[in-house]
Amino acid sequence: QVQLVESGGGLVQAGGSLRLSCTASGRTFNIYSMAWFRQAPGKEREFVATIRWSSGTLYYADSVKGRFTISGNNAKNTVYLQMNSLKPEDAAVYSCAARTVYKTTWYRENDYNYWGQGTQVTVSS
């Protein structure tokens, strides 16, 4: 089992920045990649970004490219999401996810088998 705990959410003005963190514990040696998803009220959960531990490969949703940066510290089992130039439409509950098996896709909820509780990000206009 893998446990994920997020931190770093909060309230920020449009144009501001926030940094989210997610730390994994448990059987972390099995983790293949980690990702961030988000869910705004009344909307489906959507992929934000992912990092593959072995290769460092990164993927981003088009909506956040150039503004968000995912990074990780494999030794600390921690993944970060640096969010810059935040917009009101970025407001959501951001959840960390991890997967322990390889799949050809990385942007679907069911690509990941472990999830954190989520952290709220609110962006005021």
C-alpha positions as CSV (number, residue, x, y, z in Angstrom):
1,Q,0.0,0.0,0.0
2,V,1.0,3.6,-0.6
3,Q,-0.3,6.6,1.3
4,L,-0.2,10.1,-0.2
5,V,-0.5,13.3,1.7
6,E,-0.8,16.7,0.0
7,S,-0.1,20.1,1.4
8,G,0.3,23.7,0.1
9,G,-3.1,24.7,-1.0
10,G,-4.7,27.9,-0.1
11,L,-6.1,31.2,-1.3
12,V,-4.2,33.3,-3.8
13,Q,-5.0,36.2,-6.0
14,A,-5.2,35.8,-9.8
15,G,-1.7,36.1,-11.2
16,G,-0.2,34.7,-8.0
17,S,1.7,31.5,-7.3
18,L,1.3,28.5,-5.1
19,R,3.4,25.4,-4.6
20,L,1.8,22.1,-3.7
21,S,3.6,19.1,-2.2
22,C,2.7,15.5,-2.0
23,T,4.7,13.0,0.0
24,A,4.3,9.2,-0.4
25,S,4.8,6.7,2.3
26,G,4.5,2.9,2.6
27,R,5.6,0.7,-0.3
28,T,7.1,3.6,-2.2
29,F,9.6,1.5,-4.0
30,N,6.8,0.2,-6.3
31,I,5.9,3.7,-7.5
32,Y,6.2,4.1,-11.2
33,S,5.0,7.6,-11.6
34,M,3.1,10.4,-9.7
35,A,0.7,12.9,-10.9
36,W,-1.6,15.8,-10.0
37,F,-5.2,16.0,-10.9
38,R,-7.8,18.6,-10.1
39,Q,-11.5,18.8,-9.7
40,A,-13.5,22.0,-9.7
41,P,-17.1,22.2,-8.4
42,G,-19.5,20.6,-10.8
43,K,-16.8,19.3,-13.1
44,E,-15.1,16.0,-13.6
45,R,-11.6,15.4,-12.2
46,E,-9.0,16.3,-14.8
47,F,-5.4,15.5,-15.4
48,V,-2.9,18.3,-14.6
49,A,0.7,16.9,-14.8
50,T,2.7,13.8,-14.2
51,I,6.3,12.8,-13.7
52,R,7.8,9.4,-14.3
53,W,10.4,8.5,-11.7
54,S,12.7,6.3,-13.8
55,S,13.1,8.6,-16.8
56,G,12.0,12.0,-15.4
57,T,9.5,12.3,-18.3
58,L,7.0,15.0,-17.7
59,Y,3.5,15.5,-19.2
60,Y,1.2,18.5,-18.8
61,A,-2.4,19.3,-19.6
62,D,-2.5,22.0,-22.3
63,S,-4.4,24.3,-19.9
64,V,-1.4,24.5,-17.6
65,K,1.6,24.3,-19.9
66,G,4.0,27.2,-19.4
67,R,2.4,28.1,-16.0
68,F,2.7,24.9,-13.9
69,T,5.8,22.9,-13.3
70,I,5.9,19.4,-11.8
71,S,9.0,18.2,-10.1
72,G,10.0,15.5,-7.7
73,N,12.5,14.2,-5.3
74,N,12.6,10.5,-5.6
75,A,14.7,10.1,-2.5
76,K,12.1,11.9,-0.4
77,N,9.2,10.3,-2.3
78,T,7.8,13.8,-2.8
79,V,6.3,15.4,-5.9
80,Y,5.7,19.2,-6.2
81,L,3.5,21.3,-8.4
82,Q,4.6,24.9,-8.8
83,M,1.7,26.9,-10.0
84,N,2.4,30.4,-11.4
85,S,0.2,32.9,-13.1
86,L,-2.8,31.4,-11.5
87,K,-6.2,32.1,-13.0
88,P,-9.7,31.8,-11.4
89,E,-10.4,28.8,-13.5
90,D,-7.5,27.0,-11.8
91,A,-9.4,26.9,-8.6
92,A,-10.1,23.3,-7.6
93,V,-9.3,20.5,-5.3
94,Y,-5.9,19.3,-6.3
95,S,-5.2,15.6,-5.7
96,C,-2.0,13.7,-5.9
97,A,-1.9,10.3,-7.5
98,A,0.6,7.5,-7.8
99,R,0.7,4.3,-9.8
100,T,2.7,1.2,-9.3
101,V,2.1,-0.4,-12.7
102,Y,3.0,0.7,-16.2
103,K,0.3,1.8,-18.5
104,T,0.5,3.4,-22.0
105,T,-1.6,6.3,-20.9
106,W,-1.0,8.7,-18.0
107,Y,-3.9,11.2,-18.1
108,R,-6.8,9.0,-17.0
109,E,-8.0,8.6,-13.4
110,N,-7.9,4.9,-13.7
111,D,-4.2,5.0,-14.7
112,Y,-3.5,5.5,-11.0
113,N,-4.1,3.2,-8.2
114,Y,-3.4,5.5,-5.2
115,W,-4.8,8.8,-4.3
116,G,-4.4,11.5,-1.7
117,Q,-7.2,13.3,0.0
118,G,-6.7,16.5,-1.9
119,T,-5.9,20.1,-1.1
120,Q,-8.1,23.1,-2.0
121,V,-6.7,25.9,-4.2
122,T,-8.8,29.0,-4.4
123,V,-8.0,31.8,-6.8
124,S,-9.6,35.2,-6.3
125,S,-10.2,37.5,-9.3
